[in-house]
Amino acid sequence: MKKSVLLAIVISLCLGYTVSAARAEVKVSGDVYAGMYSKYLFRGIDLSDNKWVSQFGADLSYKGFTLSYWSNLLTHDIAGTAFDSGDISETDVTLNYSFTPVKLLTFNLGNTFYSLENAEDTNEIYLKTTLNTLLSPTLSLYWDWDQSEETGLFYTFSLGHTFELVKGLGLNLGALVSYNQQNFSVSEDFSNWNNYELSAGLDYSVNDNVKLSASYTYSNAISHKARQLGGAGLGINDESLFGFKAAFIF
């Protein structure tokens, strides 16, 4: 599917949703954002040949449902591939439902459609379970039900906390480990520990509608199989990712 067509569909849905919500006098929230990142890092795999990318998107939420659009735009040619500077290499559309049946537990259930250039499009359904306590421990399960010919599962476990340094300025610290079970996005050739990530970031709220963010993530392989295979034989290595983002919140 062409990225421009996909974007037009999402924008139309968002506009229609907003108008309908306004007529019904219900509360709809959301954001639009854009950022620059030192590379596109996904599940420990560098997908931009260690070159800067621009990532942008939008979210629209209503009564626990969130519709999200996200794209990755290349800012440099990638040698040995069909990708040129200015190409959108990937566009994702996600529909998520969040609910908290008891005070201690929050669940997120959803599906992400991955529209990929020079690769097969695919879909993943996921379930995320968060304990609403110190460090917000979260266990996430992803299942590629579309392209994976094998098990197609991917798991993550993460911890995180935000410290308010001064009013409007927050420090985010996080850690994540992942396990691959023949998932299409990483490799269907192995089931083993995949990668770990350590992250830190700063969020500054200029006002109620504008937020600026800076982030750093360090990632590395956990298992020998992940280091040797990775996605498409690339292998997972130690990676550092820097990013800057501006968001308008409504």
C-alpha positions in Angstrom: 0.0 0.0 0.0 1.3 3.4 -0.9 2.3 5.5 2.1 0.5 8.6 0.8 -2.8 6.6 0.5 -2.3 5.1 3.9 -1.7 8.5 5.4 -4.8 10.0 3.6 -6.9 7.2 5.1 -5.7 7.7 8.6 -6.1 11.5 8.3 -9.7 11.1 7.0 -10.5 8.7 9.8 -9.1 11.1 12.4 -11.0 14.1 11.0 -14.2 12.2 10.8 -13.8 10.9 14.3 -13.0 14.4 15.6 -16.1 15.9 13.9 -18.4 13.2 15.1 -17.0 13.5 18.7 -17.4 17.3 18.6 -21.0 16.9 17.6 -21.7 14.5 20.3 -19.8 16.6 22.8 -17.5 13.8 23.9 -13.9 14.2 25.0 -11.3 13.2 22.4 -7.6 13.6 23.1 -4.5 13.1 21.0 -1.2 14.4 19.7 0.9 15.0 16.6 4.7 14.8 16.8 7.9 14.7 14.8 11.5 13.9 15.7 15.1 13.3 14.5 16.9 10.2 15.6 20.5 9.0 15.0 19.2 5.7 13.5 16.1 3.6 13.2 16.5 0.9 15.9 13.8 -1.8 16.1 14.1 -4.8 18.5 17.9 -4.3 18.6 18.3 -4.2 14.8 19.7 -1.1 13.0 17.4 -0.6 10.1 18.9 2.6 8.7 22.6 1.7 8.3 23.6 3.9 11.3 22.2 7.0 9.6 19.9 9.7 10.9 16.1 9.3 10.3 13.1 11.5 10.8 10.1 9.9 12.6 6.6 11.4 12.8 3.1 10.4 13.7 -0.2 11.1 15.4 -2.5 9.6 18.0 -6.2 10.0 18.6 -7.8 8.6 21.7 -11.5 8.1 22.8 -12.9 6.1 25.7 -9.9 3.7 25.9 -9.4 3.3 22.2 -6.3 4.9 20.4 -5.7 5.0 16.7 -2.0 5.7 15.9 -0.1 6.5 12.7 3.7 6.5 12.6 6.3 6.8 9.7 10.0 6.5 9.3 11.6 8.8 6.8 15.2 8.3 5.6 17.5 11.3 5.5 20.4 9.6 3.6 20.8 7.0 0.9 21.5 3.5 2.1 24.2 1.9 0.1 23.5 -1.5 -1.4 19.7 -1.1 -1.1 16.9 0.6 -3.1 16.4 3.2 -0.4 17.2 6.8 -1.2 17.2 10.0 0.9 13.6 11.2 1.4 12.0 7.7 1.2 9.5 6.6 3.8 10.8 3.1 4.6 8.0 2.1 7.0 4.5 3.2 8.0 2.7 1.7 11.0 -1.0 2.0 11.9 -2.0 0.7 15.3 -5.4 0.3 17.0 -5.1 -0.1 20.8 -7.6 -0.6 23.6 -6.5 0.1 27.1 -8.5 -0.9 30.2 -7.9 -1.2 34.0 -10.2 -3.8 35.4 -8.6 -3.5 38.9 -6.5 -0.6 40.3 -3.3 -2.7 40.2 -3.5 -3.9 36.6 -3.7 -2.1 33.2 -4.0 -4.1 30.0 -3.4 -2.9 26.4 -4.7 -5.0 23.6 -4.2 -4.0 19.9 -3.0 -4.7 16.4 -0.2 -3.0 14.4 -0.2 -3.1 10.6 3.3 -2.6 9.3 3.5 -1.2 5.7 7.0 -1.8 4.6 8.9 -0.7 1.5 10.9 -3.4 -0.3 9.5 -6.0 2.1 6.3 -7.8 2.8 3.7 -5.9 4.8 2.6 -7.7 8.0 0.4 -7.5 11.1 1.1 -8.1 14.8 -1.5 -8.5 17.5 -0.2 -7.7 21.0 -1.2 -7.8 24.7 0.6 -5.7 27.3 0.1 -6.2 31.1 1.3 -3.5 33.5 1.4 -3.6 37.2 0.5 -0.1 38.5 3.1 0.0 41.2 6.7 1.0 41.6 8.7 1.0 38.3 5.5 0.0 36.4 6.7 -3.6 35.4 5.2 -4.5 32.0 5.1 -7.8 30.3 4.3 -7.6 26.5 3.5 -10.4 24.1 3.5 -9.8 20.3 2.3 -12.3 17.7 2.9 -11.9 14.0 -0.2 -13.7 12.6 0.3 -12.5 9.1 3.8 -13.3 7.6 5.3 -15.6 10.2 5.3 -19.2 9.0 6.6 -20.4 12.3 5.6 -19.5 15.9 5.8 -15.8 15.3 6.0 -14.6 18.9 8.1 -11.9 20.5 8.2 -11.0 24.3 9.4 -8.0 26.2 9.6 -7.2 29.9 10.3 -3.6 30.9 10.6 -1.3 33.9 10.5 2.4 34.0 10.0 5.5 36.2 9.7 9.2 35.7 11.3 11.7 38.2 10.0 15.2 38.3 13.2 17.4 38.5 11.4 20.7 38.5 7.9 21.7 37.4 7.4 20.8 33.8 10.7 18.8 33.5 10.8 15.1 33.9 13.6 12.5 33.8 12.6 9.1 32.4 14.7 6.0 33.1 13.9 2.6 31.7 15.1 -0.9 31.1 13.9 -3.7 28.8 14.8 -7.3 27.9 13.3 -9.3 25.0 12.9 -12.9 23.8 12.4 -13.9 20.2 10.4 -17.0 19.3 10.6 -17.2 15.5 9.1 -13.8 15.0 9.1 -12.5 11.4 10.4 -9.1 12.2 13.6 -10.4 13.9 14.3 -13.9 12.5 12.2 -17.1 12.1 15.5 -19.1 12.4 15.8 -19.0 16.2 14.1 -18.9 19.6 16.3 -17.3 22.2 16.9 -14.2 24.2 17.1 -11.3 21.8 18.3 -7.9 23.2 18.3 -5.7 26.2 17.9 -1.9 26.3 18.7 0.8 28.8 17.1 4.2 28.2 17.1 7.7 29.6 15.2 10.8 28.5 14.1 14.3 29.4 10.6 15.7 28.8 10.0 19.4 29.0 6.4 20.8 28.9 6.6 24.2 27.4 2.9 24.6 28.2 -0.2 22.4 28.3 0.0 21.7 24.6 3.7 21.6 23.6 6.2 19.1 24.9 9.9 18.8 23.9 11.9 15.5 24.5 15.4 14.3 24.3 16.3 10.6 24.6 19.1 8.1 24.7 18.9 4.3 24.3 21.7 1.7 24.6 20.9 -1.7 23.1 22.9 -5.0 22.8 22.3 -8.7 22.1 21.7 -11.1 25.0 22.3 -14.4 23.3 24.9 -15.6 20.8 22.1 -16.6 18.4 20.8 -13.0 18.3 24.2 -11.6 17.7 24.8 -14.0 14.8 21.4 -13.9 13.2 19.4 -10.8 13.9 17.1 -9.7 11.1 17.9 -10.9 7.6 21.3 -12.1 8.9 22.4 -8.6 10.0 23.0 -9.6 13.6 22.3 -7.6 16.8 25.2 -5.6 18.0 25.8 -2.9 20.6 23.9 0.3 19.5 23.5 3.8 20.8 20.4 5.8 19.8 19.9 9.5 20.3 16.7 11.3 19.6 14.9 14.7 19.8 11.1 15.1 19.5 8.5 17.9 19.6 4.9 17.1 20.2 1.6 19.1 20.1 -0.9 17.7 22.6 -4.7 18.3 22.4 
